[in-house]
Amino acid sequence: MASHYESDITQFIKQYKQQHPDAEQKQREGRARLWDRPQDPELLEGFKQAKVPQRPYVYQND
């Protein structure tokens, strides 16, 4: 196989990035809006304490 082969997907992504230079910045902003949020340690501790242990076989009726 030739070392300069690029798949159709790779070619599409490169072409898209050339046509839309701000796409990566918008992607980072979207990630920051949805995922990169400050965490509340007290709230997380409450979630850990409220967790119910799962049985080994969840479909068995006791």
Secondary structure, DSSP 8 states (H G I E B T S, - for coil): --TT---HHHHHHHHHHHH-TTHHHHHHHHHHHHT-----HHHHHHHHHH-----SSTT---
